[in-house]
């Protein structure tokens, strides 16, 4: 029997929306309206005077920071095209680029500036960026910014903030990362601070229900079971765990050739996700101990 034979699913409709890295269904961002509206108001000056106040966004993982910022950047792009404004946006995850050079390189790519992957010295990347500013204003969001704050003599953040027509949105899991910025950087950055709290049970339910309606066929999961998952999601303070529980429950029901998700599926998904969360916590503790003592602890 072929291992990967395509079968018609009895419950699954669009599994992609249960990918924790996927965009919200239909591009609709739920339960972050107030925060996004505030951020939009904060950056609106970029369309009139070419620059807006910088922002520092923080909150624990799974609170919608990245999704909200990416939504905001898309709206800025739409408005820029609609009004024929010379405003460009860039989003870069410093957790992936890992150092200032590749972070600036990725920013240039996001701004559609042609640069080689290797071979250029840092000053040439800066020249390319500065040439772009002669023609347009830029709004740059740097996610997981803590990964590049202390890896160079002249912080990239300090350099970018000194440039004209450049507005920064810095994103991190912890407020403490902002307080550790070099004093000269903080004095010029003067960011607007914005906290993303974890989703409440009601907010988690709305988000999970919207995902479930796209992911599953009609009547696959009841609101009662969605509320159960939403409650556990609130306890875990991370919406990604809720989405993962939906996926696990759906796959289990599918494997057992049922037409709907039942209590057993949800209970299994919750237990499995709790184990994953515990492993994540242990991994973070191990990293913290190694950073502080230089020792690797095997749990």
HELIX and SHEET records of a PDB file:
HELIX    1   1 UNK A   15  UNK A   18  5                                   4    
HELIX    2   2 UNK A   25  UNK A   27  5                                   3    
HELIX    3   3 UNK A   33  UNK A   43  1                                  11    
HELIX    4   4 UNK A   44  UNK A   47  5                                   4    
HELIX    5   5 UNK A   65  UNK A   83  1                                  19    
HELIX    6   6 UNK A   94  UNK A   97  1                                   4    
HELIX    7   7 UNK A  100  UNK A  110  1                                  11    
HELIX    8   8 UNK A  122  UNK A  132  1                                  11    
HELIX    9   9 UNK A  145  UNK A  147  5                                   3    
HELIX   10  10 UNK A  156  UNK A  162  1                                   7    
HELIX   11  11 UNK A  176  UNK A  179  1                                   4    
HELIX   12  12 UNK A  183  UNK A  189  1                                   7    
HELIX   13  13 UNK A  201  UNK A  215  1                                  15    
HELIX   14  14 UNK A  223  UNK A  236  1                                  14    
HELIX   15  15 UNK A  239  UNK A  255  1                                  17    
HELIX   16  16 UNK A  263  UNK A  293  1                                  31    
SHEET    1   A 5 UNK A  87  UNK A  93  0                                        
SHEET    2   A 5 UNK A 137  UNK A 143  1                                        
SHEET    3   A 5 UNK A 166  UNK A 172  1                                        
SHEET    4   A 5 UNK A  55  UNK A  58  1                                        
SHEET    5   A 5 UNK A 192  UNK A 195  1                                        
END                                                                             
